Amino acid sequence: MDRAQKEKLVEELGQIFASSGVVVIAHYAGITVKQMQDLRAKMREVGGSVRVAKNKLAKIALEGKPGSGMGDLLTGMTVLSYSEDPVAAAKVCEAYAKTNEKFVILGGAMGDVVLDQAGVKAVAAMPSREELIAQIVSCIGAPASNIAGAIGAPASNIAGILKTIEEKAAA
């Protein structure tokens, strides 16, 4: 890799660190190509990506970026998993680590906050962006349906009362 390619890679990694909602760093020693392709596919499904880069170049790219403290995690054979959604990459990595003991999560970063293994696990336990939107929509919709039910209830009660009065008058 010549100097121009290294500079381009450092620039790309810098963009990843600056624009990602979450970055997860893990060791992947001993993982087969098929297993890595499986991880990449799972990450693509949630809108994330997986990147393997030289640690030294990644540390250079981290300088002055949010989460620059995670540079200490970049030792050995590391892989970067990232997504714009602050939860997606952490969820996929956590689930993948449970099924593959060779994939070991070291930590990561969420904006300026550097995460350890427990931090990544906590982020993975949070609801995803889509789940949060669904919860908010259901909360917003519930009062409206309650109001509609309350408004409609007196009318049905009045209709029942009128029907009872009519039946008594007919008898």
N, C-alpha and C positions, 0 to 999 in steps of 0.2 A: 504494500500500500504506500503510494507516494504521498508527499506533503499535501498536495491539493486535495486528494481524496480524504485524508485525515481531517483537513480543515472543513471540508463539506460535511463529513460525519459529525464533527464536533458541533457544527451549526445545526444539523438536523436534531441531534440529541438535545441541544439547548432549547430548540423549539418544543420538543417533547416535554422537557422538564417545566418549561414556562406555561404551556397551554393545557397540560393534563390535569384533570381533577384529582387523580390519584396515580401514584407510581408505586409498584410493588417490586421489590428486589428479592430474588430467590436463587439458591444454588440448584444447578441442574445436572451435576456430575452423574453419569451413568444412565441418563435418559436416552432412549433410542430415538432415531429420526421419526419413526411413526408416532411415538408418544409426544414428541415436540410438535408434530403436525396436528395431532389431536388437540393439544393445548392451544395452538394458534387458531384452529377452527372454532373452538369454544369461545375464545376471546373475541373473534370476529363476530360471532352471533350476538354479542352484547355491545358491539360497537367499539371494542378495544383492540389493542395490538400487543404483540410480543416482539421484543428486540434483543438480540445478543450483540454486545459491543465490548470492545476492550475497556477494561476498568480504568486505565489511565486516561483514555479519551473521554470516558463518561465523567470522570472527576473534573477534567478541564471544562467540559460543557456545563457542569454544575456550578462553577464559580459565578457568584452573583445572581444565581437563580433561586426561586423559592425552593425550600427544602434542601439547601446546599449541605446541611448537616448529615444527610444520608450518604455522603461520600465515604464515610467510615465503613459502610456496609459492603462497599464494592471491593471484595477480596475473593480470590478463587474464581471458579466458573460460575459467573452470575448471568442471570437473564432479567431483563426489565419488562414488566407487564404494565400497561397503562391504558387509561380510558378517560374521556372527558367527563363521563358520569362518575361522581366521586365514590361510588360504591361498586360499580360493575366489575372492574378488574380485581378488586379485593375479593369479591364473592367467587369469581371463577378460580382464582389462585387458591383460595381456601378450600374449595370443593375438590380441586385437582390434587392438592397436597394430601387430602384424606384418602384418595385412591392410589396415589403413587408416592411411596416412601422416599424415593430418590429426589423428589422435588421438595426442597426445604425452604420455607419462607424465612427470610432474614429480617425483613422490615420494609420500610418505604417512606413515602411522604404524601401528605395531603395538603397541598398549598405550602405554607411555611412550616407546617407541623411535621416533624420527623416522627415516624411510627416505628415501634419495635414489633416483634411477633404478636404480642397481645393487642397492640394497637390495630394491626391489620385485621386480626380476628374480630375485634370490636367493630371496625368499619364494615366488615363483611356481614355482620349480624344486623346492620341497619337496613331499613327498607330501601329498595332501589328508587330511582327517580319516578319510574312508571307507577310503582306501588304507592308512592307518596301522592302523586297526582290523583290516582284512583281514590285514595282515602279522603283527600280534600274535596273532590267532586261529590263523594257520597255524603260528606258532612254538610256541604253547601246544599245539596238536594234534599236532605232529610227534613229540614224545617219547612221547605216549600211544600213537600208532600203532606206534612202534618197540618199545615195551614189549610191546604185544599181539603183535607179530610175533615177538619174542624168546621170549615165553612159549609161543606156538603152535609154534615151530620144533622144540623138543626132542620134542614129542609126535609130529610128523610123522617126525622122524628115528627115533624108537623104533619107530614103525609100520613104517617101511621095513626096519629091522634085523630085526624079528620076522618080516616077510614073507620075507626072505632066509633066515633060519633055518628057517622052515617049508618053504620050497622045497627046501632041502638035506636036511631030514629026510624028505621025501616021495620024494626021488630015491634 
